[in-house]
Amino acid sequence: MGTNYYLHEQVCPTCGRGPEPLHIGKSSMGWVFALQVYPDDGINELSDWVARWSKLGVVIKDEYGKVVTPEEMLRVITERSRKPWEEQRQTLPWGHLSWAEFHKQNSSVEGPNGLLRCREGVRGVRHGHGTYDLHTGEFS
């Protein structure tokens, strides 16, 4: 289970329409933030998102319609953590015979701050500089 976040750009005052919302990414418990990137639109890294959502008239909303400030969005992406890996490795993940099996089945690796992260290359993933991965592929 997770929460998706979207960037809503300024609406036209005449017709009331604007561009389709852009998917910023997904926050899933226990994982680094899955940050969507759009290389064709010049969004390649977190700093590109920060510049985009800092523009006048831009609003960030989660999938439930709750408005999220740029400061809150940055915290959701960069201030993530859970128990240290040293503690987590003392028990097996539920339903798995080993952590190696878990990682293989989930295409995951150990990430920063006790978080899981996607293996690089899977579904267009690159590791970000911190508690996020950069995704070019589709989200489920």
N, C-alpha and C positions, 0 to 999 in steps of 0.2 A: 504494500500500500504506500502511496506517495501523493504528493501534491505538485501539480503543474503550475507554472507561472507564465504570464503573457504580457507583452509590451503592447499597449494601445497607443497609437500615434494620434495626433490632433485630428479632430473631426471637422469637416468643411462646414462653416457657419451657414452657407447657403442651402446645401442639400442635406446636411446632417449625416453624411457618410464619410468614412475614412478608410484607410487601407486595412486589410485583414490584420488581426493581431498577430504578432510574431511570438512564437514559442521561445521563451527564455531558457526553460529547462525544467527539470524535475528533482524534487527533494524526496528521497526515500530513506526511511529509518535505517540506520546502520551503514549507509553508503555515502561516499562523497557525492556532492551535488553533480547531477548530469547536466552540464551546460551546453545548450544547443548552439552551434556555430553555423554561419552562413557565409562561406568564403566568397561566393559570387556577389554578396552584398557588403563586403568589407567587414564582416563580423567574424573575427578569427580568434579572439582571446577575450578574457574578462574585461580588460580595459576598454575594448570596443563597445561592449554592452554598457559599461558605466558612462561612456561618452554619449551613447544613444539615449539612455534613460534620463540623462541630465538635461536634455533639451526641454524647452518650454512647451507645454501642452501635452507632454507624454505622461501616461498613467500606467502603472504596473498593477495587474490584478492576478489573483490566484484563480484556479479553475472554478471556485465557488463564487466568484464575483467580489471578493474582499479586496479592497485597495491596499496595496503594500507600498510603503515609502521606499525611495531608492536606498536609504540607509538600512532599512529592514531587509531589503532584498540582498544587499551586499553581506549583511550578517548571516542570512540563511545560507549563502554560498560559502563564506569564508570562515565562519565560526562554528564548525561542526566537530563533534567528538563523541566517543563512547569509551568504554573500558579499554585500558591498554592491551595490546596484543598478548603480552606476557600472561595476563589474567585470562583472556579469552581462550588461549590455547590449552588451558588446563581442563577444559571440558570439550566434548565433541559437539559440533553443530547438530541440532535436532534432526533426526532422520538420516544421518550420514555416518559412515564408518570411520572417516578421517577428515581432517581439514583439507588434505590434498584432493580427496574425492569431491568435497563441497566446492572447492575452487574450480575444479575441472567442470563440474556440472553447471556452475553459475558463471563461467568465464570470468572469474574474479581473481584478484590478488590482494594481499594485505596492503592497505594504504595508510596515510598519515592519521594520527590521532585515534587509532583503533578502528578506523573505518575501512570498509571494503571499497575496492575500486575495480572497474572493468579492466580486463586485460587489454593492453594496447593493440590496436588493429582490429579488434572485434567490433563490428558495426560502425566502422569509421572512428574509433575512439583514440584520442591522444590524452595523456595525462597532463593536467594543468599544474600550475605552480601553487599548490596548496590543496585545500579540501574540495577540489572539483576536477572532473574530467571533461574534456571537450569532445562533443559528439557531432558528427556530420550525418549520421544515419538516422533511420526512423526510430521513433519511440513507441513503446507498447504501453 
